[in-house]
Amino acid sequence: MGSNAPPRVRWQDATDSNGQATTEFFIDVPGRGLVTGALWQARVNRHRTLICMGHGASGNRYQAPVSELAIRFTQELGVPVLSLDGPVHGLRQQGNGGREAFFPVYQRAECIDEMREDWDIAIASVLHYLAQPIENLAYFGLSMGSIFGIPLIASRQDFRVAALGLIGARKDALHGNEILDAAQQIHCPVLFLMQLEDELFDRDSCLNVFDSLSSTDKRLHANPGLHPQVPVEEIDYTYQFIARHIVGTAPPKILDPIAE
C-alpha cells in the first residue's frame, strides 16, 4: 500500500443473485483504490470459521455457484461467507469488465501480489465487522478464483480446507512459477476440479497444479466438458467436502484392499 493509514470501510445492505440478504463492503485502500465484496452472515457461527470465495474472470462476487454455496454454508452449517470482487470486476468494474478487462491487468507482474493483499485487507475488515471468534478459514474458488486463491492460501496458516480447480499452469507461462510455487506451500485438504475438454487450461497444465499441492489429503475430480461445464453434483460434493473438514467429521472409510 502507498500509505500506512488504515483503510476506510463502508457497509451497505444488499441482496445476492438469489435474492438473499448480504452486506456489501467498500474498503478504501490508501494509494490503491477500492476493495469490494459481499458478506453473508450466519446467526450463530458454531464452528468459528469464515469461508472465503473467489469468482471466475467472467463474473463477480455473486457469480454462480458462489451465492448458492454461500446460502448453504450460512443456513445449513452456520458459518459466514465472504466473497471478494476481482481486481476489475463487480463493484470495481473497469471498462466492460470480465475477461476483456482482466487480461490486461493479469499481464502486470504485481497482479497476484496485489490481489493477495486485497484478500488480507478484506478478511481483516470482515473479522473486525463480525466481532465473532474466528479461528479458521476455508476457501472456494475456481478458474480466476484459484489463480488468486492458491497464493492466498499459501501465504497464511489459518486455512483448514480448500476447493480449487479449473486452473492450469506451466513454469514458462505468465505467472506460472508463482502459482506452482504457491501450490507447493499448501498443506490443507484440497478438492481439485478439472474439465477434460477445458478450452482455457489443458489437462497437463491442470495436473501440474494438482501435483504441486503438498496436501496429504487432496482429491482430483475430472469431468468431461468445457471450462464452465462443471456438473452440479460436483458443487454438491464441494459443499460436503468443505463442510466435513469444518465440522471435523471422519472422512469416508476406504476399503483396503478393494480388489486384488
C-alpha positions as YAML, in Angstrom:
chain: A
units: angstrom
residues:
- id: 1
  name: MET
  ca: [0.00, 0.00, 0.00]
- id: 2
  name: GLY
  ca: [1.09, 3.53, -0.60]
- id: 3
  name: SER
  ca: [0.33, 4.68, 2.94]
- id: 4
  name: ASN
  ca: [0.26, 3.38, 6.50]
- id: 5
  name: ALA
  ca: [-3.16, 4.94, 7.10]
- id: 6
  name: PRO
  ca: [-5.84, 2.34, 7.96]
- id: 7
  name: PRO
  ca: [-8.39, 1.70, 5.21]
- id: 8
  name: ARG
  ca: [-11.87, 3.22, 5.49]
- id: 9
  name: VAL
  ca: [-14.76, 0.77, 5.16]
- id: 10
  name: ARG
  ca: [-18.36, 1.45, 4.14]
- id: 11
  name: TRP
  ca: [-21.03, -1.21, 4.60]
- id: 12
  name: GLN
  ca: [-24.43, -1.39, 2.93]
- id: 13
  name: ASP
  ca: [-27.36, -3.82, 2.86]
- id: 14
  name: ALA
  ca: [-27.78, -5.69, -0.42]
- id: 15
  name: THR
  ca: [-29.12, -8.90, -1.94]
- id: 16
  name: ASP
  ca: [-27.29, -11.57, -3.90]
- id: 17
  name: SER
  ca: [-28.22, -13.11, -7.26]
- id: 18
  name: ASN
  ca: [-30.76, -15.35, -5.50]
- id: 19
  name: GLY
  ca: [-32.41, -12.56, -3.54]
- id: 20
  name: GLN
  ca: [-30.75, -13.47, -0.25]
- id: 21
  name: ALA
  ca: [-29.63, -10.71, 2.10]
- id: 22
  name: THR
  ca: [-25.96, -9.77, 2.09]
- id: 23
  name: THR
  ca: [-23.84, -6.94, 3.42]
- id: 24
  name: GLU
  ca: [-21.64, -5.36, 0.77]
- id: 25
  name: PHE
  ca: [-18.44, -3.51, 1.66]
- id: 26
  name: PHE
  ca: [-16.30, -0.83, 0.06]
- id: 27
  name: ILE
  ca: [-12.78, -0.64, 1.51]
- id: 28
  name: ASP
  ca: [-10.89, 2.48, 0.51]
- id: 29
  name: VAL
  ca: [-7.23, 1.40, 0.49]
- id: 30
  name: PRO
  ca: [-4.88, 4.42, 0.51]
- id: 31
  name: GLY
  ca: [-2.88, 4.60, -2.69]
- id: 32
  name: ARG
  ca: [-4.75, 1.72, -4.32]
- id: 33
  name: GLY
  ca: [-8.49, 2.43, -4.54]
- id: 34
  name: LEU
  ca: [-11.45, 0.26, -3.59]
- id: 35
  name: VAL
  ca: [-11.60, -3.35, -2.47]
- id: 36
  name: THR
  ca: [-15.20, -4.59, -2.69]
- id: 37
  name: GLY
  ca: [-17.23, -7.68, -1.99]
- id: 38
  name: ALA
  ca: [-20.11, -9.19, -0.06]
- id: 39
  name: LEU
  ca: [-20.67, -10.92, 3.26]
- id: 40
  name: TRP
  ca: [-23.36, -13.48, 4.05]
- id: 41
  name: GLN
  ca: [-23.83, -13.57, 7.80]
- id: 42
  name: ALA
  ca: [-24.79, -16.54, 9.95]
- id: 43
  name: ARG
  ca: [-26.89, -16.13, 13.09]
- id: 44
  name: VAL
  ca: [-24.54, -18.23, 15.18]
- id: 45
  name: ASN
  ca: [-21.06, -19.14, 13.98]
- id: 46
  name: ARG
  ca: [-20.91, -22.56, 15.55]
- id: 47
  name: HIS
  ca: [-17.58, -23.55, 14.03]
- id: 48
  name: ARG
  ca: [-15.51, -20.35, 14.39]
- id: 49
  name: THR
  ca: [-14.81, -20.38, 10.66]
- id: 50
  name: LEU
  ca: [-15.03, -17.84, 7.84]
- id: 51
  name: ILE
  ca: [-15.40, -19.17, 4.30]
- id: 52
  name: CYS
  ca: [-13.73, -17.10, 1.57]
- id: 53
  name: MET
  ca: [-14.90, -17.35, -2.05]
- id: 54
  name: GLY
  ca: [-13.31, -16.15, -5.26]
- id: 55
  name: HIS
  ca: [-15.10, -15.97, -8.62]
- id: 56
  name: GLY
  ca: [-14.07, -16.50, -12.23]
- id: 57
  name: ALA
  ca: [-12.82, -13.85, -14.64]
- id: 58
  name: SER
  ca: [-16.21, -13.54, -16.34]
- id: 59
  name: GLY
  ca: [-18.16, -12.83, -13.13]
- id: 60
  name: ASN
  ca: [-18.29, -11.00, -9.82]
- id: 61
  name: ARG
  ca: [-18.89, -11.64, -6.10]
- id: 62
  name: TYR
  ca: [-22.29, -13.25, -6.87]
- id: 63
  name: GLN
  ca: [-21.24, -15.44, -9.80]
- id: 64
  name: ALA
  ca: [-22.70, -18.95, -9.71]
- id: 65
  name: PRO
  ca: [-22.15, -21.08, -7.73]
- id: 66
  name: VAL
  ca: [-20.86, -18.59, -5.12]
- id: 67
  name: SER
  ca: [-24.27, -17.40, -3.97]
- id: 68
  name: GLU
  ca: [-25.72, -20.91, -3.96]
- id: 69
  name: LEU
  ca: [-22.88, -22.27, -1.83]
- id: 70
  name: ALA
  ca: [-22.90, -19.22, 0.46]
- id: 71
  name: ILE
  ca: [-26.58, -19.74, 1.26]
- id: 72
  name: ARG
  ca: [-25.98, -23.38, 2.13]
- id: 73
  name: PHE
  ca: [-22.95, -22.62, 4.30]
- id: 74
  name: THR
  ca: [-24.72, -19.89, 6.26]
- id: 75
  name: GLN
  ca: [-28.10, -21.57, 6.62]
- id: 76
  name: GLU
  ca: [-27.15, -25.24, 6.94]
- id: 77
  name: LEU
  ca: [-23.70, -25.07, 8.50]
- id: 78
  name: GLY
  ca: [-23.99, -21.78, 10.37]
- id: 79
  name: VAL
  ca: [-20.79, -20.12, 9.15]
- id: 80
  name: PRO
  ca: [-20.39, -16.71, 7.45]
- id: 81
  name: VAL
  ca: [-19.14, -16.37, 3.89]
- id: 82
  name: LEU
  ca: [-17.02, -13.64, 2.33]
- id: 83
  name: SER
  ca: [-16.89, -13.17, -1.45]
- id: 84
  name: LEU
  ca: [-14.44, -10.71, -2.98]
- id: 85
  name: ASP
  ca: [-14.72, -8.91, -6.33]
- id: 86
  name: GLY
  ca: [-11.78, -9.47, -8.66]
- id: 87
  name: PRO
  ca: [-9.42, -6.60, -9.50]
- id: 88
  name: VAL
  ca: [-11.60, -5.10, -12.29]
- id: 89
  name: HIS
  ca: [-14.88, -6.86, -11.52]
- id: 90
  name: GLY
  ca: [-18.19, -6.24, -9.82]
- id: 91
  name: LEU
  ca: [-18.35, -3.10, -7.73]
- id: 92
  name: ARG
  ca: [-14.91, -2.05, -9.01]
- id: 93
  name: GLN
  ca: [-15.50, -2.89, -12.65]
- id: 94
  name: GLN
  ca: [-13.34, -1.21, -15.25]
- id: 95
  name: GLY
  ca: [-14.35, -0.84, -18.87]
- id: 96
  name: ASN
  ca: [-16.52, -3.74, -19.98]
- id: 97
  name: GLY
  ca: [-15.37, -5.84, -17.02]
- id: 98
  name: GLY
  ca: [-14.98, -9.60, -17.26]
- id: 99
  name: ARG
  ca: [-12.17, -11.27, -19.16]
- id: 100
  name: GLU
  ca: [-11.80, -8.32, -21.53]
- id: 101
  name: ALA
  ca: [-10.79, -6.05, -18.65]
- id: 102
  name: PHE
  ca: [-8.96, -8.75, -16.67]
- id: 103
  name: PHE
  ca: [-6.42, -9.97, -19.22]
- id: 104
  name: PRO
  ca: [-4.52, -6.65, -19.44]
- id: 105
  name: VAL
  ca: [-4.41, -6.46, -15.64]
- id: 106
  name: TYR
  ca: [-3.11, -10.03, -15.46]
- id: 107
  name: GLN
  ca: [-0.13, -9.05, -17.58]
- id: 108
  name: ARG
  ca: [1.18, -6.93, -14.73]
- id: 109
  name: ALA
  ca: [3.90, -8.52, -12.59]
- id: 110
  name: GLU
  ca: [2.24, -7.22, -9.41]
- id: 111
  name: CYS
  ca: [-1.23, -8.57, -10.20]
- id: 112
  name: ILE
  ca: [-1.21, -11.62, -7.93]
- id: 113
  name: ASP
  ca: [0.58, -9.89, -5.04]
- id: 114
  name: GLU
  ca: [-1.93, -7.03, -5.11]
- id: 115
  name: MET
  ca: [-4.94, -9.33, -5.10]
- id: 116
  name: ARG
  ca: [-3.46, -11.33, -2.23]
- id: 117
  name: GLU
  ca: [-3.13, -8.06, -0.32]
- id: 118
  name: ASP
  ca: [-6.75, -7.22, -1.20]
- id: 119
  name: TRP
  ca: [-7.82, -10.54, 0.30]
- id: 120
  name: ASP
  ca: [-5.85, -9.93, 3.51]
- id: 121
  name: ILE
  ca: [-7.41, -6.47, 3.86]
- id: 122
  name: ALA
  ca: [-10.92, -7.81, 3.23]
- id: 123
  name: ILE
  ca: [-10.52, -10.70, 5.68]
- id: 124
  name: ALA
  ca: [-9.24, -8.38, 8.41]
- id: 125
  name: SER
  ca: [-12.09, -5.91, 7.81]
- id: 126
  name: VAL
  ca: [-14.75, -8.62, 7.87]
- id: 127
  name: LEU
  ca: [-13.37, -10.22, 11.03]
- id: 128
  name: HIS
  ca: [-13.46, -6.81, 12.73]
- id: 129
  name: TYR
  ca: [-17.02, -6.20, 11.49]
- id: 130
  name: LEU
  ca: [-18.31, -9.61, 12.63]
- id: 131
  name: ALA
  ca: [-16.75, -9.27, 16.08]
- id: 132
  name: GLN
  ca: [-17.01, -13.06, 16.43]
- id: 133
  name: PRO
  ca: [-14.33, -15.54, 17.49]
- id: 134
  name: ILE
  ca: [-12.97, -16.76, 14.14]
- id: 135
  name: GLU
  ca: [-10.12, -19.24, 14.30]
- id: 136
  name: ASN
  ca: [-10.10, -20.87, 10.87]
- id: 137
  name: LEU
  ca: [-10.59, -20.01, 7.22]
- id: 138
  name: ALA
  ca: [-11.85, -22.12, 4.31]
- id: 139
  name: TYR
  ca: [-11.66, -21.34, 0.60]
- id: 140
  name: PHE
  ca: [-13.65, -21.97, -2.55]
- id: 141
  name: GLY
  ca: [-12.63, -20.56, -5.92]
- id: 142
  name: LEU
  ca: [-12.40, -21.88, -9.47]
- id: 143
  name: SER
  ca: [-10.54, -20.50, -12.50]
- id: 144
  name: MET
  ca: [-9.53, -16.92, -11.61]
- id: 145
  name: GLY
  ca: [-10.67, -17.76, -8.09]
- id: 146
  name: SER
  ca: [-7.87, -20.33, -7.99]
- id: 147
  name: ILE
  ca: [-5.31, -18.09, -9.69]
- id: 148
  name: PHE
  ca: [-5.65, -15.72, -6.73]
- id: 149
  name: GLY
  ca: [-6.74, -18.25, -4.13]
- id: 150
  name: ILE
  ca: [-3.71, -20.53, -4.35]
- id: 151
  name: PRO
  ca: [-1.20, -17.77, -3.44]
- id: 152
  name: LEU
  ca: [-3.55, -16.51, -0.72]
- id: 153
  name: ILE
  ca: [-3.85, -19.92, 0.94]
- id: 154
  name: ALA
  ca: [-0.11, -20.47, 0.66]
- id: 155
  name: SER
  ca: [0.61, -17.17, 2.42]
- id: 156
  name: ARG
  ca: [-1.44, -17.89, 5.56]
- id: 157
  name: GLN
  ca: [-1.54, -20.55, 8.25]
- id: 158
  name: ASP
  ca: [-5.25, -20.37, 9.09]
- id: 159
  name: PHE
  ca: [-6.79, -22.07, 6.04]
- id: 160
  name: ARG
  ca: [-8.07, -25.51, 7.03]
- id: 161
  name: VAL
  ca: [-9.64, -26.70, 3.76]
- id: 162
  name: ALA
  ca: [-9.95, -25.54, 0.15]
- id: 163
  name: ALA
  ca: [-11.80, -26.38, -3.06]
- id: 164
  name: LEU
  ca: [-9.90, -25.26, -6.15]
- id: 165
  name: GLY
  ca: [-9.72, -26.03, -9.85]
- id: 166
  name: LEU
  ca: [-10.32, -25.02, -13.47]
- id: 167
  name: ILE
  ca: [-6.73, -23.76, -13.39]
- id: 168
  name: GLY
  ca: [-3.57, -24.89, -15.13]
- id: 169
  name: ALA
  ca: [-0.02, -23.59, -15.02]
- id: 170
  name: ARG
  ca: [3.38, -24.09, -16.60]
- id: 171
  name: LYS
  ca: [6.65, -22.63, -15.41]
- id: 172
  name: ASP
  ca: [7.21, -20.89, -18.75]
- id: 173
  name: ALA
  ca: [3.73, -19.29, -18.78]
- id: 174
  name: LEU
  ca: [2.64, -15.95, -17.33]
- id: 175
  name: HIS
  ca: [2.60, -16.20, -13.51]
- id: 176
  name: GLY
  ca: [3.11, -19.96, -13.87]
- id: 177
  name: ASN
  ca: [6.03, -20.09, -11.46]
- id: 178
  name: GLU
  ca: [4.11, -18.06, -8.88]
- id: 179
  name: ILE
  ca: [1.11, -20.38, -8.98]
- id: 180
  name: LEU
  ca: [3.09, -23.63, -8.94]
- id: 181
  name: ASP
  ca: [5.45, -22.44, -6.21]
- id: 182
  name: ALA
  ca: [2.49, -21.31, -4.12]
- id: 183
  name: ALA
  ca: [0.74, -24.66, -4.63]
- id: 184
  name: GLN
  ca: [3.74, -26.37, -3.08]
- id: 185
  name: GLN
  ca: [3.17, -24.34, 0.09]
- id: 186
  name: ILE
  ca: [-0.40, -25.59, 0.54]
- id: 187
  name: HIS
  ca: [-0.81, -28.39, 3.09]
- id: 188
  name: CYS
  ca: [-4.50, -28.25, 3.99]
- id: 189
  name: PRO
  ca: [-7.00, -30.73, 2.49]
- id: 190
  name: VAL
  ca: [-7.87, -29.79, -1.10]
- id: 191
  name: LEU
  ca: [-10.58, -30.79, -3.56]
- id: 192
  name: PHE
  ca: [-9.43, -30.03, -7.12]
- id: 193
  name: LEU
  ca: [-11.89, -29.91, -10.03]
- id: 194
  name: MET
  ca: [-10.89, -30.07, -13.69]
- id: 195
  name: GLN
  ca: [-12.70, -30.31, -17.03]
- id: 196
  name: LEU
  ca: [-11.29, -32.80, -19.51]
- id: 197
  name: GLU
  ca: [-12.03, -30.63, -22.56]
- id: 198
  name: ASP
  ca: [-11.18, -27.31, -20.89]
- id: 199
  name: GLU
  ca: [-10.53, -24.81, -23.67]
- id: 200
  name: LEU
  ca: [-8.54, -22.46, -21.40]
- id: 201
  name: PHE
  ca: [-6.30, -24.88, -19.50]
- id: 202
  name: ASP
  ca: [-5.20, -28.22, -20.94]
- id: 203
  name: ARG
  ca: [-5.03, -31.41, -18.90]
- id: 204
  name: ASP
  ca: [-1.27, -31.43, -18.35]
- id: 205
  name: SER
  ca: [-1.23, -27.88, -17.02]
- id: 206
  name: CYS
  ca: [-4.09, -28.66, -14.62]
- id: 207
  name: LEU
  ca: [-2.26, -31.76, -13.41]
- id: 208
  name: ASN
  ca: [0.84, -29.61, -12.87]
- id: 209
  name: VAL
  ca: [-1.09, -27.58, -10.31]
- id: 210
  name: PHE
  ca: [-2.66, -30.62, -8.65]
- id: 211
  name: ASP
  ca: [0.64, -32.49, -8.44]
- id: 212
  name: SER
  ca: [2.34, -29.42, -6.94]
- id: 213
  name: LEU
  ca: [-0.04, -29.32, -3.97]
- id: 214
  name: SER
  ca: [1.71, -30.58, -0.83]
- id: 215
  name: SER
  ca: [-1.53, -31.67, 0.84]
- id: 216
  name: THR
  ca: [-1.62, -35.25, 2.04]
- id: 217
  name: ASP
  ca: [-5.41, -35.17, 1.61]
- id: 218
  name: LYS
  ca: [-6.07, -33.99, -1.94]
- id: 219
  name: ARG
  ca: [-8.78, -35.21, -4.30]
- id: 220
  name: LEU
  ca: [-8.89, -34.81, -8.08]
- id: 221
  name: HIS
  ca: [-12.32, -34.85, -9.73]
- id: 222
  name: ALA
  ca: [-12.19, -34.74, -13.54]
- id: 223
  name: ASN
  ca: [-15.31, -34.45, -15.70]
- id: 224
  name: PRO
  ca: [-15.97, -34.26, -19.44]
- id: 225
  name: GLY
  ca: [-16.86, -30.87, -20.83]
- id: 226
  name: LEU
  ca: [-15.59, -27.39, -21.47]
- id: 227
  name: HIS
  ca: [-14.26, -24.91, -18.89]
- id: 228
  name: PRO
  ca: [-17.63, -23.75, -17.49]
- id: 229
  name: GLN
  ca: [-19.46, -27.10, -17.70]
- id: 230
  name: VAL
  ca: [-18.85, -28.34, -14.16]
- id: 231
  name: PRO
  ca: [-21.57, -30.84, -13.18]
- id: 232
  name: VAL
  ca: [-23.97, -29.76, -10.45]
- id: 233
  name: GLU
  ca: [-23.11, -32.84, -8.39]
- id: 234
  name: GLU
  ca: [-19.53, -31.58, -8.11]
- id: 235
  name: ILE
  ca: [-20.80, -28.42, -6.43]
- id: 236
  name: ASP
  ca: [-22.78, -30.58, -4.02]
- id: 237
  name: TYR
  ca: [-19.63, -32.59, -3.29]
- id: 238
  name: THR
  ca: [-17.70, -29.36, -2.83]
- id: 239
  name: TYR
  ca: [-20.13, -28.34, -0.10]
- id: 240
  name: GLN
  ca: [-19.83, -31.74, 1.58]
- id: 241
  name: PHE
  ca: [-16.04, -31.77, 1.35]
- id: 242
  name: ILE
  ca: [-15.61, -28.32, 2.89]
- id: 243
  name: ALA
  ca: [-18.34, -28.87, 5.49]
- id: 244
  name: ARG
  ca: [-16.84, -32.17, 6.61]
- id: 245
  name: HIS
  ca: [-13.49, -30.58, 7.31]
- id: 246
  name: ILE
  ca: [-15.04, -27.58, 9.07]
- id: 247
  name: VAL
  ca: [-17.17, -29.77, 11.31]
- id: 248
  name: GLY
  ca: [-14.36, -32.26, 11.83]
- id: 249
  name: THR
  ca: [-16.31, -35.39, 10.94]
- id: 250
  name: ALA
  ca: [-14.44, -38.53, 9.96]
- id: 251
  name: PRO
  ca: [-13.57, -38.94, 6.26]
- id: 252
  name: PRO
  ca: [-15.28, -41.73, 4.29]
- id: 253
  name: LYS
  ca: [-13.95, -45.18, 5.00]
- id: 254
  name: ILE
  ca: [-11.68, -46.72, 2.37]
- id: 255
  name: LEU
  ca: [-11.87, -50.42, 1.61]
- id: 256
  name: ASP
  ca: [-8.32, -51.74, 1.77]
- id: 257
  name: PRO
  ca: [-7.84, -53.69, -0.36]
- id: 258
  name: ILE
  ca: [-10.91, -53.08, -2.51]
- id: 259
  name: ALA
  ca: [-9.74, -55.67, -5.03]
- id: 260
  name: GLU
  ca: [-6.78, -57.90, -5.67]
...
